[in-house]
Amino acid sequence: MIRLERIIWVRADSSNRQDIRKRIVTTALENNLVDIVIKPEDAKIFEKLGKLNLILIQNNKIKKNDKAGEFIEIKSKTDQANALKLAGKTDYVVVSTKNWKVIPVENLIAGFQKTKTKLLVEVADIKYAELFFTTLEVGVDGIVINPTNPKKLLAFKNYLDGLGAHHLTLVNGKITKIKSIATGDRVCIDTCSMLKIGEGMLVGSQANGLFLVHSESVESEYVETRPFRVNAGPVHSYILTPNDKTRYLSELKVGDEVLVVDNSGNTRSVVIGRVKIEKRPLILVEVKFEQKSYNIILQNAETIRLISDGKPKSIVDLKLGDTILIWVDTSARHFGMKVKESIVEK
């Protein structure tokens, strides 16, 4: 299992040609890779290309804003020992292991664990990125991509995007209660992406049982489609976000990332462009799965849909005994993160 929270730097200082270095920076920015190593003489030019975090590596010294580090090429056991001496004494250590791949990285991962120092490995090939991310089941804190050309960088980006996408197992819960209730503050999540038929977000009143609430991408005779929107429910509800965390809908804000899930359980991350909180009439839907009950509260409106029999179905058309897609998790959560603890939510 590869941890998703990794540091990703891009080296745009290796080529002797400024036009190639500039193309690498441009490609990185276009793909949301903003931590970029540059040559000092390129700073004024490249800063105009977009908002980026400039990193300098000179004489093996690393400077990133107010943080510092060391770059070490591992050629011998002495180099490895010198790198280990830096654990806990600087912000970053970047190592290059061109001729000796796995063993020194294993030793370094073990030595840097539980210290403040972030261990990064320079890589020029995707296969080594995957190797170093999984070494000793813990992996390095990040990688420094050293692409020979922009196409190589795009291949890395496609690989990294694949790390963020994973599959969730959705199950069918049988509806045991549908009840109109009073008004409340409900949240519309407007994203910076277009959502397709079958896609929505996992939301619910209990963190261990979330409902696939469909996007407003279905045609309706009452209102225009809003394929960028999920009308997710009241402010108290949980939503599943990237890195397998939950958050309250009330916490979400512009620029945050949320998880989009389709009716097959495939996922992708999208960015929030707007959050709308308005008072609306509500409806309670409760289901049962394997003798456990889960519930969700939603706005009582025809455009709100859950997934029944593989298709989006308006809540006004749902009835007792129908089955709808939910995601069930056996873990408890504390501040949105999984914990080994007994928590009951009703």
C-alpha positions in Angstrom: 0.0 0.0 0.0 1.5 3.4 -1.1 0.9 6.4 1.2 -0.7 9.2 -0.7 0.7 12.1 1.2 4.1 12.4 -0.4 6.5 15.3 -1.1 7.0 15.7 -4.9 9.7 18.0 -6.2 10.7 18.5 -9.8 14.3 19.3 -10.9 14.4 21.9 -13.7 18.0 22.7 -13.2 19.8 19.7 -14.8 19.7 20.7 -18.5 22.3 23.1 -19.9 19.7 24.6 -22.1 17.3 27.2 -20.6 14.6 26.5 -23.2 14.4 22.9 -22.0 14.5 24.0 -18.3 11.6 26.4 -19.1 9.5 23.7 -20.8 10.0 21.5 -17.8 8.8 24.2 -15.4 5.8 25.0 -17.7 4.9 21.3 -17.9 5.2 21.0 -14.1 3.0 24.0 -13.4 0.3 22.8 -15.9 0.2 19.5 -14.0 0.0 21.1 -10.5 3.6 20.2 -9.6 4.7 23.5 -8.0 7.8 22.6 -5.9 10.5 23.1 -8.5 14.3 23.1 -8.3 15.8 25.8 -10.5 19.0 27.5 -11.3 19.5 30.8 -9.5 19.8 32.7 -12.9 16.4 31.4 -14.0 14.5 32.7 -10.9 13.3 36.1 -12.3 12.2 34.5 -15.6 10.5 31.4 -14.3 8.7 33.2 -11.5 6.6 34.9 -14.2 5.4 31.5 -15.6 3.1 30.9 -12.6 2.9 30.5 -8.9 5.6 28.1 -7.8 7.8 27.2 -4.8 11.4 27.8 -5.8 14.0 25.4 -4.5 17.8 25.8 -4.9 20.4 23.1 -4.7 23.9 24.6 -4.8 27.1 22.9 -3.6 24.8 20.1 -2.3 23.0 22.6 0.0 19.2 22.8 -0.3 17.2 26.0 0.3 13.4 26.0 0.2 11.9 29.2 1.6 13.0 29.2 5.3 13.9 25.5 5.3 17.3 23.9 4.5 18.7 20.5 3.6 21.5 18.4 2.1 21.8 16.6 -1.2 24.0 13.5 -1.0 24.9 11.0 -3.8 25.2 7.5 -2.3 28.2 5.8 -3.8 29.6 4.0 -0.8 28.9 3.0 2.8 30.6 6.2 3.9 28.1 8.3 1.9 25.3 6.4 3.5 26.7 6.9 7.0 27.0 10.7 6.3 23.4 10.8 5.3 22.3 9.0 8.4 24.1 11.5 10.6 21.8 14.2 9.2 18.6 12.5 10.5 16.9 15.0 12.8 19.4 17.8 12.2 18.0 19.4 9.0 14.6 19.8 7.3 15.4 17.7 4.2 17.8 15.1 3.0 17.8 14.3 -0.7 19.7 11.2 -1.8 20.7 10.0 -5.2 21.5 6.2 -5.5 22.4 5.9 -9.2 24.5 2.8 -8.9 23.2 1.2 -5.7 19.5 1.2 -5.5 17.6 -0.5 -2.7 19.8 -1.5 0.3 20.9 2.1 1.2 17.4 3.4 0.9 16.1 0.7 3.3 18.8 1.7 5.8 18.0 5.3 5.4 14.2 4.9 5.8 14.9 3.0 9.0 17.3 5.7 10.3 15.1 8.6 9.4 11.8 7.3 10.8 10.4 9.3 13.7 12.7 12.2 13.1 11.8 15.7 11.8 13.9 15.3 8.7 12.1 14.4 5.5 13.9 11.8 3.3 13.6 12.2 -0.4 15.1 10.2 -3.2 16.0 11.6 -6.7 14.5 9.4 -9.5 14.6 9.6 -13.2 12.5 6.5 -13.9 8.9 5.7 -12.7 9.8 2.1 -11.7 12.2 3.5 -9.0 9.6 5.9 -7.7 7.2 3.0 -7.0 10.0 1.0 -5.5 11.1 3.7 -3.1 7.5 4.5 -2.1 7.0 0.9 -1.0 10.4 0.0 0.4 10.1 -1.5 4.0 6.3 -1.0 3.6 6.9 2.6 4.8 8.6 4.2 1.9 10.4 7.5 1.6 8.8 10.8 2.4 9.0 11.9 -1.2 10.7 11.9 -4.5 12.6 14.5 -6.6 11.8 13.9 -10.2 14.7 14.6 -12.5 13.2 14.4 -16.0 15.3 14.5 -19.1 12.4 16.2 -21.0 8.8 17.3 -20.4 7.4 14.0 -21.8 9.2 12.1 -19.0 7.5 14.5 -16.5 4.1 13.8 -17.9 4.7 10.0 -17.5 5.5 10.7 -13.8 2.3 12.8 -13.4 0.1 10.0 -14.8 1.7 7.6 -12.4 1.2 10.0 -9.4 -2.5 10.5 -10.4 -2.9 6.8 -10.3 -1.7 6.7 -6.7 -4.5 9.0 -5.7 -7.2 7.0 -7.4 -8.3 3.8 -5.7 -11.3 1.6 -5.7 -14.0 1.4 -3.0 -16.3 -1.5 -2.4 -19.9 -0.3 -2.4 -22.8 -2.4 -1.1 -26.6 -2.3 -1.2 -28.4 -1.1 1.9 -32.2 -1.7 2.1 -34.3 1.3 2.9 -36.2 0.9 6.2 -37.3 4.5 6.8 -38.1 7.6 4.7 -39.3 10.6 6.7 -39.7 14.3 5.9 -38.3 16.4 8.7 -37.9 20.2 9.5 -35.6 22.6 7.8 -31.9 22.8 8.3 -28.7 24.3 6.8 -27.8 22.2 3.8 -24.5 22.3 1.8 -24.1 22.4 -1.9 -20.5 21.5 -3.0 -19.7 23.2 -6.4 -16.5 21.7 -7.8 -14.0 22.9 -10.4 -14.7 19.7 -12.4 -17.5 18.3 -14.5 -19.1 15.2 -12.9 -20.5 12.5 -15.1 -23.7 10.4 -14.8 -23.0 7.8 -12.1 -20.6 10.0 -10.1 -21.2 11.6 -6.7 -19.8 11.9 -3.2 -20.0 9.7 -0.2 -21.9 11.4 2.6 -23.8 10.4 5.7 -24.6 10.9 9.4 -22.2 8.1 10.5 -18.6 8.0 9.5 -18.7 4.2 9.1 -21.7 4.2 6.7 -21.8 6.8 3.9 -24.3 7.1 1.0 -23.4 7.8 -2.6 -25.1 11.1 -3.2 -25.3 11.7 -7.0 -24.2 14.8 -8.7 -26.7 17.2 -10.3 -25.7 15.9 -13.8 -29.1 14.3 -14.6 -31.6 16.2 -16.8 -34.7 17.5 -15.0 -37.8 19.2 -16.2 -37.6 21.6 -13.2 -34.1 23.0 -13.3 -31.0 23.1 -15.5 -28.3 20.5 -14.8 -25.4 21.5 -12.6 -22.9 18.8 -13.4 -20.3 20.4 -11.2 -22.5 20.2 -8.1 -23.4 17.7 -5.4 -26.2 18.8 -3.1 -24.6 16.9 -0.2 -26.9 17.4 2.9 -26.8 19.3 6.2 -23.8 20.8 7.8 -23.4 18.0 10.4 -22.8 15.3 7.8 -19.6 13.5 7.1 -18.0 13.4 3.7 -15.2 11.1 2.5 -12.1 13.0 1.3 -8.8 12.0 -0.2 -6.3 10.0 1.8 -9.2 8.1 3.4 -10.3 10.8 5.8 -13.7 12.2 6.6 -14.6 15.8 7.2 -17.8 17.6 8.3 -19.6 19.4 5.4 -19.5 22.6 7.5 -15.7 22.6 7.4 -15.3 22.6 3.6 -14.1 25.7 1.8 -12.8 26.9 -1.5 -9.6 25.1 -2.6 -10.2 22.0 -0.6 -10.2 18.6 -2.3 -13.0 16.1 -2.0 -13.4 12.6 -3.3 -15.7 11.9 -6.3 -16.9 8.3 -6.5 -18.8 6.5 -9.3 -21.3 3.7 -9.0 -18.6 1.1 -9.6 -16.5 2.4 -6.7 -13.8 4.2 -8.7 -12.6 7.4 -7.2 -10.9 10.7 -8.2 -10.1 13.9 -6.4 -11.6 17.2 -7.3 -11.2 20.8 -6.1 -14.0 22.8 -4.5 -14.8 26.1 -6.2 -17.7 27.2 -4.0 -19.7 26.0 -1.0 -23.3 27.1 -0.6 -25.1 26.8 2.7 -28.8 27.6 2.7 -31.9 26.7 4.8 -34.0 24.0 3.1 -36.6 21.4 4.0 -35.0 18.0 4.8 -35.7 14.3 4.5 -34.3 11.4 6.5 -33.4 8.2 4.7 -32.4 5.1 6.8 -31.1 1.8 5.5 -30.0 -1.5 6.9 -27.0 -3.6 5.9 -26.0 -6.8 7.7 -28.2 -6.0 10.7 -26.8 -2.5 11.1 -28.6 0.7 10.4 -27.2 3.8 8.7 -28.8 7.1 7.8 -28.5 10.3 5.8 -30.3 13.6 5.8 -30.7 15.4 2.5 -32.6 18.3 1.1 -36.2 17.2 0.2 -36.1 18.0 -3.5 -36.6 16.1 -6.8 -33.1 16.9 -8.0 -31.4 15.0 -5.1 -30.6 11.4 -6.1 -29.1 8.3 -4.6 -28.0 5.2 -6.6 -30.6 2.4 -6.8 -30.3 -0.6 -9.1 -27.1 1.0 -10.5 -28.9 4.2 -11.6 -29.4 7.6 -10.0 -32.9 7.8 -8.5 -34.6 10.9 -7.1 -35.4 10.7 -3.4 -39.0 11.6 -4.1 -39.3 8.3 -6.0 -37.6 6.1 -3.4 -39.7 3.7 -1.3 -39.4 1.3 1.6 -37.6 -1.9 0.5 -35.6 -0.2 -2.3 -31.8 -0.8 -2.2 -29.3 2.1 -2.5 -25.5 2.1 -2.7 -23.6 2.8 0.5 -20.0 2.4 1.6 -19.4 0.7 4.9 -16.2 1.0 7.0 -15.4 -1.0 10.1 -13.1 1.6 11.5 -13.9 4.3 14.1 -12.7 7.9 13.4 -11.2 10.7 15.5 -10.9 14.1 13.8 -11.6 12.4 10.5 -8.8 9.8 10.8 -9.2 6.1 11.4 -8.6 4.9 14.9 -8.8 1.6 16.8 -11.6 2.6 19.1 -15.2 1.7 19.8 -17.5 4.6 18.7 -21.3 4.4 18.3 -23.1 6.9 16.2 -26.9 6.9 15.9 
